[in-house]
């Protein structure tokens, strides 16, 4: 039962991540049409798109790292793959999202996003690894699963409140 809950949380997180990154949290068709039609490609890391009024915008970099942090932790809970294989999965997922943004004309495709998303996922792997050195894996997995589940439910409630308040 515990493993099913852990996998469910991971897949719910991935679906949410796609919704956030690819569809920019669009609820209606009108919202989605508003973001469609933008095809932009930046292959210069930390280049022009990360600058606002000529100043480097750390907010986007930090947000990208934070949103991918659970990826590494949840992946460590549900997978027995090697550290390198997990990094490859995280980087691959980020690249796929960025390619889909470009192909579907849904926002900006930026190499900086791939780098910062991947960094966040690796930070999640390292955080899990550090906690695993302190706590027993089974107990750690249970605690992190419940904390993740509670946070996920809180996020869903927050989104529901935002949707209802904007009707």
C-alpha positions in Angstrom: 0.0 0.0 0.0 2.8 2.4 0.9 4.5 1.9 -2.5 1.3 2.6 -4.4 0.8 5.8 -2.4 4.4 6.8 -3.2 4.0 6.1 -6.9 0.7 7.9 -6.9 2.3 11.0 -5.3 5.1 10.9 -7.9 2.8 10.7 -10.9 0.5 13.4 -9.5 3.6 15.6 -9.1 4.6 14.9 -12.7 1.2 15.7 -14.0 1.2 18.9 -12.0 4.7 19.8 -13.2 3.6 19.4 -16.8 0.5 21.5 -16.1 2.7 24.2 -14.5 5.6 24.2 -17.0 3.8 23.4 -20.3 0.4 24.9 -19.8 1.3 27.7 -17.4 -1.6 26.5 -15.1 -4.2 27.3 -17.7 -7.7 26.3 -16.6 -9.8 27.1 -19.6 -9.4 27.0 -23.4 -9.2 30.8 -23.5 -6.3 30.7 -21.0 -4.5 28.1 -23.2 -5.1 30.0 -26.4 -3.6 33.2 -24.8 -0.3 31.4 -24.3 -0.2 29.6 -27.6 1.5 30.9 -30.7 4.7 31.9 -28.9 7.7 30.0 -30.3 11.0 31.2 -28.9 14.3 29.4 -28.6 17.3 30.5 -26.5 20.4 28.3 -26.6 22.6 30.8 -24.6 22.7 29.7 -21.0 21.7 32.6 -18.6 21.4 34.8 -21.6 18.8 37.5 -22.5 15.6 35.8 -21.3 16.9 35.7 -17.7 17.5 39.5 -17.7 15.0 42.1 -16.7 15.9 45.7 -17.5 19.5 44.5 -18.1 19.7 42.9 -14.6 19.9 39.2 -14.0 16.6 37.8 -12.8 17.3 35.3 -10.0 13.6 34.7 -9.3 13.1 32.5 -12.3 16.3 30.5 -11.7 15.3 29.9 -8.0 11.7 29.0 -8.9 12.9 26.5 -11.5 15.2 24.9 -9.0 12.5 24.8 -6.3 9.8 23.3 -8.5 12.1 20.4 -9.5 13.5 19.7 -6.0 10.7 17.2 -5.2 11.5 15.4 -8.5 14.8 14.2 -7.1 13.3 13.3 -3.7 10.3 11.4 -5.1 12.4 9.7 -7.7 14.7 8.4 -4.9 11.7 7.1 -3.0 10.2 5.1 -5.9 13.2 4.1 -7.9 16.2 1.9 -7.2 18.1 3.3 -10.2 21.7 4.5 -9.8 22.3 8.2 -9.0 23.5 8.8 -12.6 20.4 7.1 -14.1 18.2 9.3 -11.9 20.1 12.4 -13.1 19.6 11.3 -16.7 15.8 10.9 -16.1 15.6 14.4 -14.5 17.5 16.0 -17.4 15.6 14.1 -20.0 12.2 15.1 -18.5 13.3 18.8 -18.5 14.5 18.6 -22.1 11.3 16.9 -23.2 9.2 19.7 -21.5 11.3 22.4 -23.2 11.0 20.6 -26.6 7.3 20.3 -26.2 7.0 24.0 -25.4 8.8 24.8 -28.7 6.9 22.2 -30.8 3.4 23.2 -29.4 4.3 26.9 -29.4 3.6 27.2 -25.7 6.0 29.8 -24.3 9.7 30.1 -24.3 12.2 27.3 -24.9 15.3 28.1 -22.9 18.5 26.2 -22.2 18.6 28.0 -18.9 15.4 26.3 -17.9 16.9 22.9 -18.7 20.0 23.7 -16.6 18.1 25.1 -13.6 15.4 22.4 -13.6 18.1 19.8 -13.7 19.9 21.5 -10.9 16.8 21.5 -8.8 16.2 17.8 -9.4 19.8 17.0 -8.5 19.5 19.1 -5.4 16.5 16.9 -4.5 18.5 13.7 -5.0 21.3 15.1 -2.8 18.9 16.2 -0.1 17.3 12.7 -0.1 20.7 11.1 0.0 21.8 13.3 2.9 18.6 12.5 4.9 19.0 8.8 4.0 22.5 8.9 5.7 20.8 10.2 8.9 17.5 8.2 8.9 16.5 4.7 8.0 15.3 4.5 4.4 11.9 3.0 5.1 11.0 5.5 7.8 12.4 8.4 5.7 10.3 7.3 2.7 7.1 7.1 4.8 7.6 10.5 6.4 8.5 12.2 3.1 5.5 10.6 1.4 3.1 11.9 4.0 4.7 15.3 4.1 4.6 15.4 0.2 1.0 14.2 0.2 -0.1 16.9 2.7 1.7 19.6 0.8 0.2 18.4 -2.5 -3.3 18.5 -1.0 -2.7 22.0 0.4 -1.5 23.1 -3.1 -4.7 21.6 -4.7 -6.9 23.4 -2.1 -5.0 26.7 -2.7 -5.6 26.3 -6.5 -9.2 25.5 -6.0 -9.7 28.6 -3.8 -8.0 30.7 -6.6 -10.2 29.2 -9.2 -13.4 29.7 -7.2 -12.4 33.3 -6.2 -11.9 34.2 -9.9 -15.3 32.9 -11.1 
